[in-house]
Amino acid sequence: MIFEVEPQEKKRKKGPKITVIGGGTGLPVLLRNLRKKDAEVTAIVTVADDGGSSGVIRDYINVVPPGDIRNCLCALSPMNSLQKDIFQYRFKSDDQFFAGHAIGNLIIAALTEMHGNNIFDAIRLLSRMMSIEGHVYPAAEEPLLLRAEFEDGTIVDGESQLAKHRKKIKHVSVHTYDENRKPIASREVVEAIMEADMVVIGPGSLYTSILPNLMIEDIGRAVCETKAEVVYICNIMTQLGETEHFADSDHVRVLHEHLGERFIDTVLVNTESVPEEYLNQQKHEEYLYQVKYDFQGLRDQGCRVISTDFLKLRENGVYHDGQKVIDELFTLLRSVKHD
């Protein structure tokens, strides 16, 4: 069954156009706070996730992994808390048939199937249903495979497998499941980058949430060519099997090396110390220690540096304070506009 989807009316705001690229838990934090501002917001979301509910769904029905998309839709929706709780509800692990699946993931998968496996139209319809204030686009319109090459020459496929090897990563790339085709960006994605006043990358896992988007050739090229201010929000904590022992300058170096040129204009880094009791105490010990601050290393790569206290501690976890980040982004927008 295929339904016609009318073009979504773009709710134009008078404020700046801000395009945010990423995935994981960091992206929705920014979007929730951006929704309160006078800005036209677009989220570009990774489609290389192969773990958890998203991974199971993509394997069964070959659909773009829906988890990050679901979280971004909720972040940009004005629905009340009960409606969002229903959409976000995850079945308990002892519910054998639905174990671990979020209702929103199932809805996205169902709409995609109803639209002839067209994830773009499915998200567009769901965006209207949820009265999204902004736009959510998958980075590509098909699930992609993340491939990592380690310093020792070994190669591993799959985002969920990468951190398990605990080896230094040399390079990551993304591939379609048909090796004869290159991944291409979803409709509207390149336009959203090229027409933006600001492109925000992160926060999120460097190798599994950020780079899977940028390694799609036309997205990487657009990020390098856009006249927008390109901002990277550096993670506060290092990550197991990915960025162990990294400084903030190492994150930027890896981004520049992967795209073959310096494209980051400004870096936001947290300089507030994380309390000792929060170090190496994250869920499943995924996060290890605080990212080291290397001001000179960032400046040597041509970046403007905004460093302050972005720290927010909650639920025994270390997060960015979304409101502080957004305030700094809008201050930067005003200063760049007057340069």
HUSUL-V863041 format. One record per backbone hydrogen bond with DSSP energy under -1.0 kcal/mol. NH is the residue of the N-H (numbers start at 1). CO is the residue of the C=O. E is the energy in kcal/mol with one decimal. If there is no record, write none. Layout:
<<NH & CO & E> <NH & CO & E>>
//
This chain:
<<12 & 10 & -1.6> <18 & 40 & -2.6> <19 & 198 & -2.5> <20 & 42 & -3.2> <21 & 200 & -3.0> <22 & 44 & -2.2> <30 & 26 & -1.5> <31 & 27 & -2.2> <32 & 28 & -2.6> <33 & 29 & -1.2> <34 & 30 & -2.6> <35 & 31 & -2.3> <37 & 34 & -1.8> <39 & 37 & -1.6> <40 & 16 & -2.5> <42 & 18 & -2.2> <43 & 135 & -3.0> <44 & 20 & -3.0> <45 & 137 & -2.5> <46 & 22 & -2.0> <55 & 51 & -2.0> <56 & 52 & -2.0> <57 & 53 & -2.5> <58 & 54 & -2.5> <59 & 55 & -1.8> <60 & 56 & -1.9> <61 & 57 & -2.4> <62 & 58 & -1.3> <70 & 66 & -2.9> <71 & 67 & -2.0> <72 & 68 & -1.9> <73 & 69 & -2.5> <74 & 70 & -2.1> <75 & 71 & -1.9> <76 & 72 & -1.7> <84 & 80 & -2.2> <85 & 81 & -2.6> <86 & 82 & -2.1> <87 & 83 & -2.2> <88 & 84 & -2.4> <91 & 101 & -2.6> <95 & 92 & -1.7> <96 & 94 & -1.4> <99 & 95 & -1.6> <100 & 91 & -1.4> <101 & 98 & -2.5> <103 & 89 & -2.7> <104 & 87 & -2.3> <106 & 102 & -1.6> <107 & 103 & -2.2> <108 & 104 & -2.5> <109 & 105 & -2.3> <110 & 106 & -2.5> <111 & 107 & -2.7> <112 & 108 & -2.2> <113 & 109 & -2.1> <114 & 110 & -2.5> <115 & 111 & -1.4> <116 & 113 & -1.6> <117 & 112 & -2.0> <118 & 112 & -1.1> <122 & 118 & -1.8> <123 & 119 & -2.5> <124 & 120 & -2.0> <125 & 121 & -2.4> <126 & 122 & -2.4> <127 & 123 & -2.5> <128 & 124 & -1.5> <129 & 125 & -2.3> <130 & 126 & -2.2> <131 & 128 & -1.0> <132 & 127 & -2.7> <133 & 76 & -2.7> <134 & 132 & -1.1> <135 & 41 & -1.9> <137 & 43 & -3.1> <139 & 45 & -2.9> <144 & 47 & -1.9> <145 & 175 & -3.3> <147 & 173 & -3.1> <148 & 156 & -2.7> <149 & 171 & -3.2> <150 & 154 & -2.9> <151 & 168 & -2.7> <153 & 150 & -2.2> <156 & 148 & -2.3> <158 & 146 & -3.2> <161 & 158 & -1.2> <165 & 162 & -1.1> <170 & 149 & -2.7> <171 & 149 & -1.9> <173 & 147 & -2.4> <175 & 145 & -2.0> <181 & 178 & -2.6> <186 & 139 & -2.1> <189 & 186 & -1.5> <192 & 188 & -2.1> <193 & 189 & -1.6> <194 & 190 & -2.8> <195 & 191 & -2.3> <197 & 17 & -2.6> <198 & 17 & -1.8> <199 & 229 & -2.7> <200 & 19 & -3.1> <201 & 231 & -3.3> <202 & 21 & -2.2> <209 & 205 & -2.4> <210 & 205 & -2.1> <211 & 206 & -2.4> <213 & 210 & -1.4> <214 & 210 & -1.4> <215 & 211 & -2.4> <216 & 213 & -1.4> <219 & 216 & -1.1> <220 & 216 & -2.5> <221 & 217 & -2.4> <222 & 218 & -1.7> <223 & 219 & -2.4> <224 & 220 & -1.6> <225 & 221 & -1.9> <226 & 222 & -2.3> <229 & 197 & -2.0> <231 & 199 & -3.2> <232 & 266 & -2.7> <233 & 201 & -2.6> <234 & 268 & -2.1> <238 & 289 & -3.5> <240 & 286 & -3.6> <242 & 239 & -2.0> <243 & 239 & -1.4> <246 & 243 & -2.0> <248 & 292 & -2.6> <251 & 247 & -1.3> <252 & 248 & -1.6> <253 & 249 & -2.4> <254 & 250 & -2.4> <255 & 251 & -1.9> <256 & 252 & -2.6> <257 & 253 & -2.7> <258 & 254 & -2.2> <259 & 255 & -1.7> <260 & 256 & -1.2> <265 & 230 & -2.0> <266 & 230 & -2.0> <267 & 304 & -2.7> <268 & 232 & -2.5> <269 & 306 & -2.4> <271 & 308 & -2.2> <278 & 275 & -2.2> <279 & 276 & -1.3> <280 & 288 & -1.9> <281 & 278 & -1.1> <285 & 282 & -2.6> <286 & 283 & -1.8> <288 & 238 & -1.6> <291 & 236 & -2.8> <292 & 246 & -1.5> <298 & 294 & -1.7> <299 & 295 & -2.4> <300 & 296 & -2.5> <302 & 299 & -2.0> <303 & 298 & -1.8> <304 & 265 & -3.2> <306 & 267 & -2.8> <308 & 269 & -1.7> <310 & 308 & -1.0> <312 & 319 & -2.3> <314 & 317 & -1.8> <317 & 314 & -2.3> <319 & 312 & -2.6> <321 & 310 & -2.8> <322 & 320 & -1.1> <325 & 321 & -2.2> <326 & 322 & -2.4> <327 & 323 & -2.3> <328 & 324 & -1.9> <329 & 325 & -2.2> <330 & 326 & -2.3> <331 & 327 & -1.9> <332 & 328 & -2.4> <333 & 329 & -2.3> <334 & 330 & -2.0> <335 & 331 & -2.0> <336 & 332 & -2.8> <337 & 333 & -2.1> <338 & 334 & -1.2>>
//
